Amino acid sequence: MTTRRDTRTGQEPERLPLRWAFILLTGALAGVGSGLVAGPAVAIGTGLAVVGLGHRVIS
């Protein structure tokens, strides 16, 4: 049985761009903030909405 060799040996794995770190951080902060005020369902919805909007605006 042969194993398939990775043709990209020696290369670092692709890293997450800085814009995604910013988008996820703002989404998490918006989710936590709204969750403290209105509850977990609103927190999840707000977090997802901010991440989606951030992706559209920044990309």
NUDOKE-504355 format. One line per 5 residues: number of its first residue (from 1); for each residue x, z, y of C-alpha. Coordinates in Angstrom, 1 decimal. Each point is the difference from the previous one (the first is absolute). Example, Ala and Ser with C-alpha at 12.3 -4.5 7.8 and 13.67 -1.06 7.14 Angstrom:
BEGIN
1 = 12.3 7.8 -4.5 | 1.4 -0.7 3.4
//
This chain:
BEGIN
1 = 0.0 0.0 0.0 | 1.4 -1.0 3.3 | -0.6 1.8 3.3 | -0.5 -1.8 3.3 | 2.7 0.6 2.5
6 = -0.8 0.6 3.6 | 1.3 -2.9 2.1 | 0.2 2.2 3.1 | 2.5 2.4 -1.4 | 2.0 1.7 2.7
11 = -2.7 -0.4 2.7 | -1.9 2.9 1.5 | -3.8 0.1 -0.7 | -2.1 -1.3 2.9 | -0.8 2.8 2.4
16 = -3.2 0.7 1.8 | 0.1 -1.4 3.6 | -0.1 2.5 2.8 | -3.3 -1.3 1.3 | -1.7 1.2 -3.3
21 = 1.5 3.4 0.5 | -1.5 0.1 3.5 | -3.4 -1.3 -1.2 | -0.2 2.5 -2.9 | 1.1 2.9 2.2
26 = -2.7 -0.8 2.7 | -2.6 -0.4 -2.7 | 0.9 3.3 -1.6 | 0.0 1.8 3.4 | -3.4 -1.5 0.9
31 = -1.4 1.0 -3.4 | 1.2 3.5 0.2 | -1.2 0.4 3.5 | -3.5 -1.3 -0.7 | -0.1 1.9 -3.3
36 = 0.6 3.3 1.8 | -3.0 -0.7 2.3 | -2.5 -1.9 -2.2 | 1.0 0.4 -3.7 | 1.7 -1.9 -2.8
41 = -2.3 -3.0 -0.2 | 0.5 -0.8 3.7 | 3.8 0.7 -0.4 | 0.3 -2.6 -2.8 | -2.1 -2.6 1.9
46 = 1.9 0.5 3.3 | 3.4 -0.1 -1.7 | -0.9 -3.3 -1.8 | -1.4 -1.5 3.2 | 3.1 0.9 2.0
51 = 2.3 -1.4 -2.7 | -2.0 -3.2 -0.2 | -0.1 -0.4 3.8 | 3.6 0.8 0.4 | 0.9 -2.6 -2.6
56 = -2.0 -2.7 1.8 | 1.3 0.9 3.5 | 3.7 0.5 -0.9 | 0.3 -2.9 -2.5
//
